Amino acid sequence: MALSIGRRLYNLTSRREAPEGPSWPPRPKGRLIWLHAPRAEAVQGLVQLANKLAEEDGLATLMTGPAESGTLAPPTDQPAEVKAFLNHWQPDVLVLAEGEIRPALLFEAEARAIPVMVVDGREPYLSRGRDGWFPGLLRGAVQSLRQVFALDDTAARAWRKAGAAQVETAGRMEELSAALPCHEGERSALAEAMKTRPVWLAAAVPQAEEGAVIAAHRAALRLSHRLLLIFVPDNCTRVDALAKELEAQEGWIVARRDREDEIDAETSIYLPDSDQEFGLWYRLAPVTYLGGSLAGTGVQRSPLEPAALGSAIIHGPRPGAHGAMIGRLGAASGARAVGSAADLAEALADLLAPDRAALMAQAAWTVASDGAEVTERVLRRLRQLIGDG
């Protein structure tokens, strides 16, 4: 079939020989699903697909993306490199995240009968240049797609206008984060010890934030004198030194889990000694501060962990790798942003009202569960494409 003018021009402007002897690892045996993220922020959703495909279907996956994502680099979008890449990996299905269109790749995948689908679909755009430079190129490439799951109705309309036939508005995939487990006997015993006291959790707190967390706790105690802080440092080897500082220098009454200390009416701070029991702490604390977001390098734990277990979320201005998720939680009133220790204390005081914490936790749970449903929907369609291959 004759190539369109746009496609011929595109191929001419990208013509070069494939690299000599690319240093790719061996292809795994059996079926292989290629997952590509154009941005590092898009990798997380694809990782969930990869995990589910491995755990439930026994399928291998190949992950590509930009250098900062820590994944394998994709081929540049020119025919020789694309052919060399596909000759080596021979994927059974290709999944593209967001909206980047790589024409040489899509045309070669179509020629080899490799199904291609788009997830978390933003409005489509060419991987380099603009569609006007290559007449009909975008439409020709998009028409080969077997399925597009668009983020919203606006993106869905753009995909249909570009030429995609199978387009559905789905929303964004999120982590399929099952509620972290806990020992029910431990939970029951600790809940009994805490009785009806208000409780909050500071999760994975770096040393640079310890002072801010304690200052916020001290301020909140003026409004709720029975308030208990469950304080989990990001490095649990800090527990001994931290306990001594709190007790000797600041006069706090501290109970330590590693010593099996009892929590009594005088205990102000409870110090766990492990990062393996967050499922327990989220269940006990109606409010969670995500450590690392005030003065650290960013949130250390997934915000979907407390969301899945009904703990209202407070975070600082440094979300780190979880920025997109925290942004969506905030937009849905499922998380509260603070800028300082004083703001943290104010947010705590507000959320210690059980009805307010419950409303925020419910909003966060809705965001998390909606994203998980999108992921399952994508998985069902992906399995159909695998079966058709």
Buried (B, 14 or more C-beta within 10 A) or exposed (E): EEEBEBBEBBBEEBEEEBEEEEEEEEEEEEBBBBBBBBEBBBBBBBBBBBEBBEEEBEBBBBBBBBEEBEBBEBBBBBBBBBBBBBEEBEBBBBBBBBBBBBBBBBBBBBEEEBBBBBBBBBBBBBBBBEBEEBBEBBBBBBEBBBBBBBBBEEBBBBBBEBBBEBBBBBBBBBBBBEBBEBEEEBBEEBEEBBEEEBBBBBBBBBBEBBEBBBBBBBBBBEBBEEBBBBBBBBEBEBBEEBBEBBBEEEEBEBBBBEEEBEBEEEBBBBBBBEBEBBBBBBBBBBBBBBBBBBBBEBBBBBBBBBBBBBBBBBBBEBBBBBBBBBEBBBEBBBBBBBEBBEBBBBBBBBBBEEEBBBBBBBBBBBBBEBBBBBBEBBBEBBBBBBEEE
